[in-house]
Amino acid sequence: MTDGPLEHDLELTVSALKEGVLDLGLPGGLVEIRRWEGRLAASGAPALVEIGGALAELRGELESDAPDTAAVAALLLNLGRRTLAVGESLDQGATRRAVFELGNLLVREGETLPKAQ
C-alpha cells in the first residue's frame, strides 16, 4: 500500500464513518462497501481479499429485506479487527495511521451499534 489514491480513499471512508454508520445511512454505506469490495478483490493480497469477502457478507446483510442489526454489528466488529491486523503489517506513515483509524472506527461501530431498531 502506498500513499496517493489509496490514502485519499481511506480518508474519505474514515470521514464518512466518523459520525457513525447510522449517520452514513444505508445508501452511503453500500456505496462505500461496493467501492472497497472491488478495490480489495483486485489487490490479490490474501488478507485484503478476505476483508473484501467480509464486506460482501456485510453488503448481503444490509441489502436483505430485514437487516439483522446484531449481525451487522458482528460483521463490523470482525471487519474492524481484520483491518487493524492489516495495519500492523504496514510501514509507519499516513496510510498506516488511516488504516488504524478505519479499523478502530469499525470496531467502535460494531461495539456500539444498537442491537435492535
C-alpha positions, -999 to 999 in steps of 0.1 A, spaced: 0 0 0 13 34 -9 2 70 -4 -19 85 -31 -53 74 -44 -55 47 -17 -48 71 11 -74 95 -3 -100 67 -4 -91 58 32 -96 94 43 -130 96 25 -141 64 43 -128 75 77 -145 108 73 -178 91 63 -176 68 94 -166 95 120 -202 104 127 -212 67 128 -228 42 105 -263 53 113 -255 89 101 -238 74 70 -271 57 62 -277 25 42 -272 41 7 -239 57 17 -227 26 34 -235 4 4 -215 28 -18 -185 26 5 -188 -12 7 -190 -17 -31 -161 6 -37 -138 -12 -12 -150 -47 -23 -137 -41 -58 -105 -25 -47 -97 -52 -22 -105 -80 -46 -82 -65 -72 -53 -63 -47 -47 -101 -48 -33 -99 -12 -49 -127 8 -57 -106 39 -73 -79 18 -92 -104 -3 -106 -118 30 -117 -84 41 -134 -80 7 -152 -112 14 -163 -99 48 -175 -67 31 -196 -89 7 -212 -105 38 -220 -71 52 -234 -59 19 -256 -90 17 -270 -84 52 -276 -47 45 -293 -55 12 -317 -80 28 -353 -72 33 -348 -70 71 -312 -65 81 -303 -80 114 -287 -52 134 -269 -77 157 -254 -95 126 -244 -61 112 -227 -52 145 -208 -85 145 -197 -80 109 -185 -45 116 -165 -57 146 -149 -85 125 -141 -61 97 -125 -37 122 -103 -64 138 -92 -76 103 -84 -40 93 -64 -34 124 -44 -67 117 -36 -54 82 -25 -21 97 0 -40 118 18 -51 87 22 -17 71 52 6 74 49 37 95 32 66 77 -1 82 68 -15 51 52 -9 30 83 -25 57 105 -55 59 82 -59 21 83 -57 20 121 -82 48 123 -106 30 100 -102 -3 119 -108 15 152 -140 32 138 -153 -1 126 -147 -18 159 -164 12 177 -194 9 155 -195 -29 159 -195 -24 197 -220 4 199 -245 -2 171 -279 -6 186 -288 -43 188 -324 -37 178 -341 -10 159 
